């Protein structure tokens, strides 16, 4: 009989967690460790100096640092968006209403 290699799965040790069920297990040990720290760890070791948001996983903290405090797009009406949004008729109308109220 030939044996089919079984894919190894990693389950969360927390019994009440969705990822404790093998059907929802994660595929690698690093992934389950990060999941456990994010969801069940409690301690947020890395804290942003700008906004005081804390992270249990260093890679999440580093990703946050790239965008924290940056604003992507300032509209003519003075409104600031987190990213550039192409001007749609609705957006232009909202900005126009905002401009007319301010003056």
N, C-alpha and C positions, 0 to 999 in steps of 0.2 A: 504494500500500500504506500502510495506517495503522500507525503505530508505537505500541506500547504502552509507556507510561513505565515504566522499570525502577526498582524500589525500590533505593536505594543501601544497601549493606551495608558494615560495617566489620569487618575481620578482625584478630585479634591478630597482631602481627609475630613472636611466639614460635612457631617451627615445631612444637614438641612440644605446644603447647596445643590443647585441644579447640576453642577459639574461633578457631583459625587456619584451620579448615575453613569455607568459605563457607556450608555448610549450617547451621553453628552460630554464624554471625556475629551481631554485635550491631547494633542499628538506628541508633545515632547515635554521633557522634564522642566526645561526653562520656562515654558509657557505656563505650566501648572504652578510653578513657584511664583511667577509674576502675578498670576491670578490670585493666589492665596494672599500675597502681600497687599494687593490692591483692595480686595474685597473683605478679607478677614483679619488682616494684620494689625489694623488699628494705628500703629505708629507711622507717622508721616515724617520721615527723616529729612527729606529735601524740601525746603520752604523757599518760595520766591520772595526776594527782597523787595520787589515792586508792589505786588498785590497780596502777599502773605498766604497764597494758596499753597497747600502742602501736598507732597507726593510720596508714596511708599516705594515707588519704582523709579530709579534714577533716569531711565530712558524716557519716561513720561515727563519728568521734570525738565530734562534737556529739550524735549520737543516743545514744552510750554514756554521756555525761555526765548525760543525763536520768534514767538508771536506776541508775548506779553508786552503791553505798553505801546505796541505799534498799531496805528490806525491806517487802514488801507486807502480810503477815499473820502475826501471832503467835498460835499456838494456846495453849490453856489449859495444855497439857503443857510449854510452853516452847519447842517447836519453831518455827522461823521458816521461812516459805515465801516464795518470791520474788513470789508473787501470791496473791490470795485464792482459795481453793479451797472451793467449797460442801461442807459436811460430808456425806460419804457414809457408809454403814454401815461400810465397810472403814476409812476414815480415822478415824472415831470409835473403832473397836476398836483401831487402832494407837495412838492417843493415850491411850486408857484403859490399854493395856498399858504404855505409856511412863510414865504416872503411877504405876501400881502398882509398877513396878520401882524408881522413884526414891524411893518412901517405905518 
